[in-house]
Amino acid sequence: MLDVWNKAVLYHFIHAIALFVLALYGTANRGAWWLLFAGIFLFSGSLYLMALTNLHWLGAVTARRSLFPGRLGVAGYRTLEIMTVEAAVSAALWGSSQATRLPLQLLGV
């Protein structure tokens, strides 16, 4: 069960950094932030619960339920990607303003 706990901590840590970076850039990324938050809360939360309770049958439940939290995380990253592409197109067509540069700054552009 230590491996399960370590996997939950790793996923939690990586996505916590992503959530922190998104939070630094204001309300422009609020939708992506909430999707990532819900996905990591459900996925890591189910792994933490399985590791703490030591109930092996939760492994099958966690694997099946991980599809939904995983899809939330992917939706969060896709939302961020779409916002970044829209900001890049907007900056290329109409010039760069601070509002359109925020998603691009996440990528170091």
C-alpha positions in Angstrom: 0.0 0.0 0.0 3.0 2.3 0.3 3.3 2.2 -3.5 -0.3 3.4 -3.8 0.3 6.2 -1.3 3.5 7.3 -3.2 1.6 7.3 -6.5 -1.2 9.5 -5.0 1.4 11.9 -3.5 3.3 12.1 -6.8 0.1 12.9 -8.8 -1.0 15.3 -6.1 2.3 17.2 -6.1 2.6 17.5 -9.8 -0.9 18.8 -10.2 -0.6 21.1 -7.2 2.3 22.9 -9.0 0.1 23.2 -12.1 -2.8 24.6 -9.9 -0.4 27.1 -8.2 0.8 28.4 -11.6 -2.7 28.7 -12.9 -3.7 30.6 -9.8 -0.9 33.1 -10.3 -2.4 34.2 -13.6 -5.8 35.4 -12.3 -9.3 34.6 -13.5 -8.4 33.9 -17.1 -7.7 30.3 -16.3 -10.5 29.7 -13.7 -12.2 26.9 -15.7 -9.0 25.0 -16.3 -8.1 25.4 -12.6 -11.4 23.9 -11.4 -11.3 21.0 -13.8 -7.8 20.1 -12.7 -8.7 20.6 -9.0 -11.7 18.2 -9.3 -9.7 15.6 -11.2 -6.8 15.5 -8.8 -9.1 15.6 -5.7 -11.1 12.6 -6.9 -8.1 10.6 -8.3 -5.6 11.2 -5.5 -8.4 11.1 -2.9 -9.4 7.7 -4.0 -5.8 6.5 -3.9 -5.3 8.0 -0.4 -8.5 6.3 0.8 -7.3 2.9 -0.6 -3.9 3.3 1.0 -5.3 4.3 4.4 -8.0 1.7 4.7 -5.9 -1.1 3.2 -9.0 -2.5 1.5 -7.8 -4.3 -1.6 -11.1 -4.4 -3.3 -10.9 -0.6 -3.6 -8.2 -1.2 -6.2 -10.9 -2.3 -8.7 -13.2 0.6 -7.8 -10.3 3.2 -8.1 -9.3 1.8 -11.5 -12.8 2.2 -12.8 -13.5 5.5 -11.2 -10.1 6.9 -12.4 -11.6 7.3 -15.8 -13.8 10.2 -14.6 -11.0 12.1 -12.6 -8.6 11.4 -15.5 -11.0 12.9 -17.9 -11.5 16.0 -15.7 -7.7 16.5 -15.7 -7.5 16.1 -19.4 -10.3 18.5 -19.9 -8.5 21.0 -17.7 -5.3 20.8 -19.7 -7.3 20.9 -23.0 -9.1 24.1 -21.7 -5.7 25.6 -21.0 -4.4 24.6 -24.4 -7.4 26.1 -26.2 -7.1 29.4 -24.2 -3.4 29.5 -25.1 -4.0 29.0 -28.8 -6.8 31.6 -28.8 -4.4 34.0 -27.1 -1.7 33.3 -29.6 -4.0 33.9 -32.6 -5.4 37.0 -31.0 -1.9 38.4 -30.3 -0.8 37.6 -33.8 -3.8 39.3 -35.5 -4.4 42.3 -33.3 -1.2 42.8 -31.4 -0.3 41.7 -27.9 -2.0 43.1 -24.9 -1.6 42.0 -21.3 -4.9 40.1 -21.3 -3.9 38.0 -24.3 -0.3 37.4 -23.0 -1.3 35.7 -19.8 -1.8 32.2 -21.1 1.3 32.6 -23.3 3.4 33.4 -20.3 2.6 30.0 -18.9 4.4 28.5 -21.8 7.3 31.0 -21.7 6.3 32.6 -25.0 
